[in-house]
Protein backbone atom coordinates (compact mmCIF):
# COMPACT_ATOMS: atom_id res chain seq x y z
CA UNK A 1 0.00 0.00 0.00
CA UNK A 2 2.85 2.37 0.81
CA UNK A 3 4.50 1.65 -2.56
CA UNK A 4 1.20 2.21 -4.34
CA UNK A 5 0.75 5.55 -2.58
CA UNK A 6 4.24 6.65 -3.60
CA UNK A 7 3.60 5.69 -7.23
CA UNK A 8 0.31 7.57 -7.32
CA UNK A 9 1.92 10.66 -5.77
CA UNK A 10 4.74 10.50 -8.32
CA UNK A 11 2.29 10.28 -11.22
CA UNK A 12 0.28 13.21 -9.91
CA UNK A 13 3.46 15.28 -9.55
CA UNK A 14 4.44 14.51 -13.15
CA UNK A 15 0.97 15.39 -14.41
CA UNK A 16 1.21 18.73 -12.64
CA UNK A 17 4.30 19.70 -14.65
CA UNK A 18 3.78 21.84 -17.76
CA UNK A 19 3.14 19.72 -20.83
CA UNK A 20 6.29 18.78 -22.74
CA UNK A 21 8.70 19.44 -19.88
CA UNK A 22 10.59 16.50 -18.46
CA UNK A 23 12.15 16.85 -15.05
CA UNK A 24 15.45 15.15 -14.22
CA UNK A 25 16.87 16.16 -10.86
CA UNK A 26 16.35 19.77 -9.86
CA UNK A 27 15.96 21.42 -13.26
CA UNK A 28 13.40 20.69 -15.97
CA UNK A 29 14.76 19.56 -19.33
CA UNK A 30 13.94 22.08 -22.09
CA UNK A 31 11.43 20.53 -24.52
CA UNK A 32 13.66 21.44 -27.47
CA UNK A 33 16.54 19.45 -25.98
CA UNK A 34 14.34 16.42 -25.32
CA UNK A 35 12.92 16.58 -28.84
CA UNK A 36 16.37 16.64 -30.43
CA UNK A 37 17.57 13.86 -28.18
CA UNK A 38 14.60 11.55 -28.72
CA UNK A 39 14.85 11.91 -32.50
CA UNK A 40 18.58 11.30 -32.39
CA UNK A 41 18.26 8.16 -30.30
CA UNK A 42 15.60 6.79 -32.64
CA UNK A 43 17.97 7.33 -35.55
CA UNK A 44 20.79 5.53 -33.77
CA UNK A 45 18.51 2.63 -32.85
CA UNK A 46 17.10 2.32 -36.38
CA UNK A 47 20.48 2.55 -38.13
CA UNK A 48 22.41 0.14 -35.90
CA UNK A 49 23.62 -3.01 -37.60
CA UNK A 50 22.79 -6.44 -36.28
CA UNK A 51 26.40 -6.90 -35.18
CA UNK A 52 26.09 -3.86 -32.88
CA UNK A 53 28.08 -1.37 -34.99
CA UNK A 54 26.78 1.47 -37.15
CA UNK A 55 28.35 0.58 -40.46
CA UNK A 56 29.99 -2.38 -42.11
CA UNK A 57 33.04 -0.27 -42.89
CA UNK A 58 34.38 3.15 -41.99
CA UNK A 59 34.29 4.90 -38.66
CA UNK A 60 30.84 3.65 -37.70
CA UNK A 61 32.47 0.27 -37.21
CA UNK A 62 35.23 1.44 -34.89
CA UNK A 63 34.96 0.65 -31.17
CA UNK A 64 35.32 4.36 -30.39
CA UNK A 65 32.33 5.53 -32.41
CA UNK A 66 30.26 2.62 -31.12
CA UNK A 67 31.33 3.71 -27.64
CA UNK A 68 30.12 7.26 -28.24
CA UNK A 69 26.75 5.88 -29.33
CA UNK A 70 26.55 3.79 -26.15
CA UNK A 71 27.22 6.90 -24.08
CA UNK A 72 24.55 8.83 -25.98
CA UNK A 73 21.99 6.25 -24.84
CA UNK A 74 23.26 6.10 -21.27
CA UNK A 75 23.39 9.89 -20.97
CA UNK A 76 19.65 10.03 -21.56
CA UNK A 77 19.01 7.56 -18.76
CA UNK A 78 18.49 4.53 -20.98
CA UNK A 79 19.15 1.30 -19.10
CA UNK A 80 21.33 -1.44 -20.62
CA UNK A 81 19.48 -4.12 -18.66
CA UNK A 82 15.90 -3.31 -19.67
CA UNK A 83 13.88 -0.67 -21.49
CA UNK A 84 13.28 0.38 -25.11
CA UNK A 85 16.96 0.71 -26.03
CA UNK A 86 18.48 -2.03 -23.87
CA UNK A 87 19.05 -4.33 -26.86
CA UNK A 88 20.81 -1.57 -28.76
CA UNK A 89 23.13 -0.88 -25.84
CA UNK A 90 23.84 -4.58 -25.26
CA UNK A 91 24.65 -5.21 -28.92
CA UNK A 92 26.95 -2.20 -28.99
CA UNK A 93 28.78 -3.24 -25.82
CA UNK A 94 29.15 -6.78 -27.17
CA UNK A 95 30.65 -5.33 -30.34
CA UNK A 96 33.14 -3.16 -28.44
CA UNK A 97 34.32 -6.11 -26.35
CA UNK A 98 34.62 -8.30 -29.45
CA UNK A 99 37.06 -5.80 -30.95
CA UNK A 100 39.43 -5.84 -27.99
CA UNK A 101 42.74 -7.48 -28.78
CA UNK A 102 43.17 -10.48 -26.53
CA UNK A 103 46.94 -10.15 -26.31
CA UNK A 104 47.10 -6.68 -24.74
CA UNK A 105 43.60 -5.17 -24.31
CA UNK A 106 43.85 -2.75 -27.24
CA UNK A 107 40.59 -1.85 -28.99
CA UNK A 108 42.16 -2.26 -32.40
CA UNK A 109 39.00 -2.49 -34.50
CA UNK A 110 39.25 -3.51 -38.15
CA UNK A 111 42.01 -1.40 -39.57
CA UNK A 112 40.76 2.03 -38.50
CA UNK A 113 41.58 1.54 -34.87
CA UNK A 114 43.66 4.15 -33.06
CA UNK A 115 44.25 5.42 -29.56
CA UNK A 116 41.33 7.79 -30.27
CA UNK A 117 39.09 4.78 -30.74
CA UNK A 118 40.64 3.01 -27.77
CA UNK A 119 40.08 6.05 -25.57
CA UNK A 120 36.40 6.49 -26.44
CA UNK A 121 35.74 2.74 -26.15
CA UNK A 122 37.41 2.72 -22.73
CA UNK A 123 35.36 5.74 -21.66
CA UNK A 124 32.12 4.02 -22.73
CA UNK A 125 32.94 0.89 -20.72
CA UNK A 126 33.84 3.03 -17.71
CA UNK A 127 30.44 4.70 -17.88
CA UNK A 128 28.76 1.28 -18.24
CA UNK A 129 30.68 -0.29 -15.38
CA UNK A 130 28.50 -0.81 -12.33
CA UNK A 131 25.38 -0.15 -14.40
CA UNK A 132 25.43 -3.09 -16.81
CA UNK A 133 25.13 -6.48 -15.19
CA UNK A 134 27.79 -8.22 -17.27
CA UNK A 135 31.16 -9.21 -15.74
CA UNK A 136 32.83 -8.93 -19.16
CA UNK A 137 32.58 -5.13 -18.94
CA UNK A 138 34.81 -4.94 -15.89
CA UNK A 139 37.31 -7.40 -17.34
CA UNK A 140 37.53 -5.53 -20.64
CA UNK A 141 37.78 -2.16 -18.90
CA UNK A 142 40.68 -3.25 -16.69
CA UNK A 143 42.57 -4.62 -19.71
CA UNK A 144 41.91 -1.42 -21.65
CA UNK A 145 43.22 0.75 -18.81
CA UNK A 146 46.35 -1.40 -18.54
CA UNK A 147 46.99 -0.96 -22.28
CA UNK A 148 46.70 2.82 -21.92
CA UNK A 149 49.07 2.86 -18.95
CA UNK A 150 51.58 0.58 -20.68
CA UNK A 151 51.50 2.74 -23.81
CA UNK A 152 52.10 5.87 -21.73
CA UNK A 153 55.00 4.25 -19.90
CA UNK A 154 56.74 3.66 -23.23
CA UNK A 155 56.09 7.18 -24.52
CA UNK A 156 58.91 9.70 -23.90
CA UNK A 157 56.38 12.54 -23.67
CA UNK A 158 54.23 10.85 -21.05
CA UNK A 159 51.26 10.83 -23.39
CA UNK A 160 49.76 9.03 -26.37
CA UNK A 161 49.32 9.39 -30.10
CA UNK A 162 47.83 7.26 -32.86
CA UNK A 163 49.01 3.82 -31.76
CA UNK A 164 50.01 2.31 -28.42
CA UNK A 165 53.60 2.08 -29.63
CA UNK A 166 53.83 5.76 -30.66
CA UNK A 167 56.83 7.73 -29.46
CA UNK A 168 55.18 11.12 -30.09
CA UNK A 169 52.09 12.75 -28.56
CA UNK A 170 49.43 15.35 -29.31
CA UNK A 171 46.81 17.09 -27.18
CA UNK A 172 43.84 15.62 -29.04
CA UNK A 173 44.76 11.98 -28.38
CA UNK A 174 46.22 12.68 -24.95
CA UNK A 175 43.03 14.47 -23.92
CA UNK A 176 40.84 11.62 -25.17
CA UNK A 177 42.78 8.92 -23.32
CA UNK A 178 43.24 11.06 -20.21
CA UNK A 179 39.46 11.59 -19.87
CA UNK A 180 38.92 7.83 -20.19
CA UNK A 181 41.39 7.22 -17.35
CA UNK A 182 39.62 9.72 -15.10
CA UNK A 183 36.33 7.97 -15.89
CA UNK A 184 37.85 4.56 -15.14
CA UNK A 185 39.18 5.83 -11.82
CA UNK A 186 35.73 7.24 -10.99
CA UNK A 187 34.35 3.77 -11.72
CA UNK A 188 36.73 2.21 -9.20
CA UNK A 189 39.49 0.96 -11.50
CA UNK A 190 42.98 1.70 -10.09
CA UNK A 191 44.77 4.43 -12.06
CA UNK A 192 48.07 5.73 -10.62
CA UNK A 193 48.26 9.42 -9.77
CA UNK A 194 51.54 9.62 -11.64
CA UNK A 195 49.91 8.55 -14.90
CA UNK A 196 47.28 11.27 -14.64
CA UNK A 197 49.89 13.87 -13.68
CA UNK A 198 52.13 12.98 -16.62
CA UNK A 199 49.22 13.24 -19.04
CA UNK A 200 48.14 16.56 -17.58
CA UNK A 201 51.71 17.89 -17.71
CA UNK A 202 51.80 17.20 -21.43
CA UNK A 203 48.43 18.90 -21.93
CA UNK A 204 49.63 21.97 -20.07
CA UNK A 205 52.74 22.12 -22.26
CA UNK A 206 50.38 22.69 -25.22
CA UNK A 207 48.77 25.78 -23.64
CA UNK A 208 49.78 29.16 -25.04
CA UNK A 209 50.06 32.48 -23.23
CA UNK A 210 46.51 33.40 -24.24
CA UNK A 211 45.06 30.28 -22.60
CA UNK A 212 44.43 28.40 -25.83
CA UNK A 213 45.72 24.87 -26.45
CA UNK A 214 47.58 23.77 -29.55
CA UNK A 215 48.00 20.36 -31.14
CA UNK A 216 51.51 20.13 -29.75
CA UNK A 217 53.69 22.53 -27.71
CA UNK A 218 54.15 25.91 -29.44
CA UNK A 219 51.95 24.93 -32.38
CA UNK A 220 49.27 27.63 -32.07
CA UNK A 221 45.89 27.47 -30.35
CA UNK A 222 42.70 25.86 -31.68
CA UNK A 223 39.23 26.10 -30.21
CA UNK A 224 38.46 22.37 -30.07
CA UNK A 225 41.81 21.53 -28.51
CA UNK A 226 41.33 24.31 -25.98
CA UNK A 227 38.02 22.79 -24.91
CA UNK A 228 39.71 19.39 -24.51
CA UNK A 229 42.51 20.91 -22.45
CA UNK A 230 40.10 22.77 -20.21
CA UNK A 231 38.09 19.60 -19.58
CA UNK A 232 41.23 17.72 -18.54
CA UNK A 233 42.23 20.57 -16.24
CA UNK A 234 38.77 20.54 -14.67
CA UNK A 235 38.79 16.77 -14.12
CA UNK A 236 42.14 17.25 -12.37
CA UNK A 237 40.47 19.84 -10.09
CA UNK A 238 42.70 22.59 -11.42
CA UNK A 239 40.03 25.30 -11.35
CA UNK A 240 42.11 27.72 -9.31
CA UNK A 241 45.24 27.56 -11.44
CA UNK A 242 46.23 30.64 -13.49
CA UNK A 243 46.12 28.54 -16.65
CA UNK A 244 42.53 27.47 -16.04
CA UNK A 245 41.45 31.07 -15.60
CA UNK A 246 43.22 32.16 -18.80
CA UNK A 247 41.53 29.37 -20.73
CA UNK A 248 38.17 30.32 -19.21
CA UNK A 249 38.58 33.83 -20.61
CA UNK A 250 39.58 32.44 -24.01
CA UNK A 251 36.59 30.07 -24.23
CA UNK A 252 34.23 32.80 -23.03
CA UNK A 253 34.99 34.68 -26.25
CA UNK A 254 34.18 31.66 -28.44
CA UNK A 255 30.49 31.14 -27.72
CA UNK A 256 29.58 31.91 -31.33
CA UNK A 257 32.40 29.87 -32.85
CA UNK A 258 31.51 26.90 -35.06
CA UNK A 259 34.10 24.39 -36.18
CA UNK A 260 34.00 23.72 -39.94
CA UNK A 261 35.98 20.50 -40.28
CA UNK A 262 34.77 18.46 -37.30
CA UNK A 263 31.86 20.47 -35.89
CA UNK A 264 30.36 17.78 -33.66
CA UNK A 265 33.72 16.93 -32.11
CA UNK A 266 33.91 20.59 -31.09
CA UNK A 267 30.32 20.60 -29.77
CA UNK A 268 31.03 17.51 -27.68
CA UNK A 269 34.06 18.97 -25.92
CA UNK A 270 32.95 22.60 -25.75
CA UNK A 271 29.82 21.73 -23.79
CA UNK A 272 31.79 19.76 -21.22
CA UNK A 273 34.52 22.39 -20.91
CA UNK A 274 32.05 25.22 -20.30
CA UNK A 275 29.98 23.12 -17.90
CA UNK A 276 33.06 22.70 -15.71
CA UNK A 277 34.20 26.30 -16.21
CA UNK A 278 31.35 28.69 -15.52
CA UNK A 279 27.60 28.13 -15.08
CA UNK A 280 26.61 31.36 -16.80
CA UNK A 281 28.86 30.68 -19.79
CA UNK A 282 27.50 27.15 -20.04
CA UNK A 283 23.88 28.28 -19.94
CA UNK A 284 24.49 30.82 -22.71
CA UNK A 285 26.31 28.23 -24.81
CA UNK A 286 23.67 25.58 -24.10
CA UNK A 287 20.87 27.82 -25.38
CA UNK A 288 22.83 28.65 -28.52
CA UNK A 289 23.83 25.04 -29.07
CA UNK A 290 20.26 23.80 -28.69
CA UNK A 291 18.99 26.26 -31.30
CA UNK A 292 21.88 25.41 -33.63
CA UNK A 293 21.39 21.64 -33.41
CA UNK A 294 17.63 21.94 -33.73
CA UNK A 295 18.08 23.87 -36.97
CA UNK A 296 20.48 21.41 -38.61
CA UNK A 297 19.09 18.05 -37.44
CA UNK A 298 17.92 15.98 -40.40
CA UNK A 299 14.38 14.68 -40.75
CA UNK A 300 15.48 11.17 -39.78
CA UNK A 301 17.07 12.47 -36.56
CA UNK A 302 20.68 12.25 -37.70
CA UNK A 303 23.28 14.99 -37.94
CA UNK A 304 24.87 14.90 -41.39
CA UNK A 305 27.91 16.78 -42.60
CA UNK A 306 31.66 16.55 -42.56
CA UNK A 307 33.31 14.36 -39.98
CA UNK A 308 33.50 10.64 -39.40
CA UNK A 309 30.02 9.57 -40.45
CA UNK A 310 26.48 10.09 -39.23
CA UNK A 311 26.79 7.74 -36.25
CA UNK A 312 29.75 9.77 -34.96
CA UNK A 313 28.05 13.08 -35.78
CA UNK A 314 24.75 12.13 -34.16
CA UNK A 315 26.28 10.62 -31.02
CA UNK A 316 28.60 13.60 -30.51
CA UNK A 317 25.81 16.11 -31.10
CA UNK A 318 23.56 14.38 -28.59
CA UNK A 319 26.34 14.16 -26.03
CA UNK A 320 26.87 17.91 -26.36
CA UNK A 321 23.31 18.25 -25.02
CA UNK A 322 23.68 15.54 -22.39
CA UNK A 323 24.82 18.00 -19.73
CA UNK A 324 21.14 18.97 -19.50
CA UNK A 325 20.48 15.50 -18.04
CA UNK A 326 23.72 15.13 -16.06
CA UNK A 327 23.34 11.39 -15.65
CA UNK A 328 26.76 10.13 -16.78
CA UNK A 329 29.33 9.96 -13.96
CA UNK A 330 31.92 11.79 -16.08
CA UNK A 331 29.54 14.78 -16.19
CA UNK A 332 29.62 15.23 -12.41
CA UNK A 333 31.48 18.26 -11.09
N, C-alpha and C positions, 0 to 999 in steps of 0.2 A: 504493500500500500504506500509505503514511504517513497519507493522508487517511482511508482505511478504518479504520485503527487509532484515529484521533482520533474518528471518528463512533461507533465501537463503545464507546469509553471514555465518550463523552458520554451515550450511551443507558444504559449501566450506571449512571452517576452519577445520571441522572434516575430510574431504576427504584429506586435506593436511597433516594430521598426518601420521606417518609411519604405515603401515598395522599391525593390531593386537594390537596396543597400544591404550588403552582407557584413556582419560584424565578426572580426577575428581579434580577440584580445580587447584592448581598450578603445581602439579607433575603428570606425566603420571603413570598409573597403569601398573606394569610389566605384560606382557602377561602370564607368568607362574602363577601369582597370580590369574588373571582373569579366566584362564582355570580351575584351581583347584576349584575356587569359583563357577563358573557356573555349573560344574559337581556335586559339592556338593549340590547346591540348587535343581538341577533336582532330585537328589536322595531323598532329603527331601520331595519334592513335590510328587514324585511318591510313596513314602512309607507311607505317612500320611494316617491315618484311616479316615473314613467318619465322626467320632465324633470329629475330630480335633487333636487327640493325635497321638502318633507314635507306640503304641502297645496296645494290649488289657489288658496286665498285665505287671508288671515290671516297670522299671524306665521310659520307654518311655511314660508311662501313668501318670507320676507325673506332677503337674503344673510347677515345676521348670525346668524339661527337655523340656517341651513344650514351656516354656518361653525362654529358650536358643535358640530353633529353631526359634521362632518369631524374636529374636534379630539378628540371622544370616541373615534372609531375610531383615530386616530393615537396617542392616549395609551395605548392598550392594546397598541401595537406592531403594529397592522395596517398592511400595506404598500400604498400606492396603486398600485404597479406590478404586483403579483401577490398571490395569496392569496384567501381566501374572501370578503373584503369589498372587494377592489380595485375592482370595478365600482361599488360604492356610493360609494366615495370619489371615483372619477373622475367619475361623473355629478354629484355634489355640487359638485366643483370647477368643472366645466364650467358648471354653473348659476350659481355665484357670478360667474365671469368674464363670463357673458352679461348679467348685470345691472349691469355697470360702465358708467357713462356715458362714452361715447367722448370727449366734449368736454373733460372735466376729471378723469376718474378716480374720480368719486363712485359708490359702490355705492347707487344710488338705489332699486332694487327697483321694486315696482309700486304705489306710492302709500303704503306703510307704511314706506318707507325713512327713516332718520334717521342722525345721527352715531353713535348706538348701533350700528345695523346696520352702518354703515361700519367702525366700530372692530372689531367682532367678525369681520367678513369679512376685514379687513386682517390681524388676528391669525392667522386660520386659514391664510391664504396665506403668512404669515411662517413658520408652523410647517411648512408643506408645502415651502417653498423649500429646494432642495438635496436633498430626499428624493424628490420627484415629478419624473420625467424628462419635463417638458413646459415648453418655453421661455415659454409664455404666462403661467405662474405668476409668473415674475420680472418680466415686463413689466407685468402687472396690479398686482403688489405695489408696484413703483416709482411707478406712476401714483397708486395709492391713498395712498401716503405723501406724495407731493407735494400731493395734495388736502388732506390733514390739515394739512400745514405751511402751505399757502396760507390755509386757513380760520383757523388760529391767528394768522397775521400780520395778518389783518383784524379780529381780535377784541380789543377794548380791555382785556379781562381776561387775555389771554394763554392763553385756554383754548378750550373748545368748548361748544356746546349742541345743540339739536335739528337744526339745519341748518347747512351750511357757511358760510352767510351770517349766522348769528346774531351779535348784538352782546352777548349775555349769556353766562353760563357757569354750570355747576353741577358739583358734585364727582362725581356719578354718570357723566355723559358724559365729563368731563375724565379721570376715572380709566380709563374704558374705552379712550379713544383713546390716552392716555398709555401704557398697557400694550402696546397694539399697536405703538407706536413703539419701545418698548424691545425688543420681539420682532423687529421689522424690523431694528433695529440689530444685534441678536445674529445675525441671518441674513446680515449683511454689507451691508445697504442703508444708505447714508449718511443719518444723522439728526443735525442740528446740536446741539451741547451746549446752545446757548441755548434751543432749542425745548423740550428736556426740562426745563431749569431753570425756564422760564416756566410750564410746566404744573405742575411740582412746587410752585412758589411759590403758585400759585392753590390747590392742594390743601391746603397748609399753612395758608392763610388761613381754611380751613373747619374747622380743628381748635380745639376748645374747651379750656379750662383743665384739664378732667378727662381729656384725651387722646382724646375722642370727636370724630368728624367729622360736620358737618352738611351739608345740601344746598347751602347757600351760607354765606358768612361770617356768623357770629352768628345762625344759624338753629336751633341746638339739635342735639345729637348723635343719631345713629341707628346701630344696630348694623351694618347692611349697609354703610353709607357709611364707617363706621370701618374695616371690613375692607378696603374698596377703598383707602382712604387709606394704611393700613398696608402693603398690598402695593406701592403706588407708592413709598412711602418705602424699602421693602426693595430694590426693583429699582434705586433710586438709591444703594444702599449707605449708607443713612442710619441704620444700626443703633445707632450710638453717640450719636445726637442725643438731647437731653432729651425731645423730642416723641415719638420712637419708643418710648422707655421708658415714658412716660405711657400711650401707646396700648396697649402690651403689657400693662400692669396692667389697663387697662379691658377689653380682650378676654379676659384671664384670668378675669374674673368673669362672662363670658357663655357659658360652655361648655354650659350647659343652655338657652340661649335658642333659640327657634324663631320665625322670621319668619312672620307669618300671611298677609300679602298676596302676597309673592313669595318663598316659602320656598326654592326651588331656586336663585334668584339669590343669596340669602344663603349657602346651602351652598357654592356655587361659590367665592365670594370668601373666606368664613371659613376654608375649608381651606387656601387658598393663603397667607392672611395669617398663620395660626398656624404653618404649615410654615416660613415665613421668620422667625418671631418666636422660637419656643422649642420645642425638640424634645419636651420633656416635655408641654407644653401641647398640641402637635399630636397626640401619641400618645393622650392622654386624649380629645381631641375626635374623633380618627379612630375609636376604639373606639365611642364614643357614636353617631357619625354612621353607622357601619356597621350598628349594631343598629337605628337609627331607619329608615334606608332599606330595610333588609331587611324591616321590619315593614309598611311602607306600599307597597312595590312591588306593582303589579298582576299578575294571573296571566299577562298577555301580555307582561310585562317592562317596561311603561311606568310612568311616574310621573304619575298624574293629579292634578287639583287646580287651585287658582287659579293664575293666571300668564298665560303667553302661548302656551298650547297644549302638548300632550303631547310634541311633538318638542323644544321648548325645555326643558320640565321634565325629560325623560329625559336629554337631553344634559348639562344642567347638573348633575343629580344624579350622573351617571357621572363627570363631570369633578371633582366634589368628592371622589371616591374615587381619582382618577388619580394623586394624590401617592404612593400605594402602589407604583405602577409607575415613576414618575419618568423617563419616556421623552421627554416633550416638552421641548424646549430651554428654554421659558419657566419650567419647573419646577425648573431648576437653581439652586442657591444661589450 
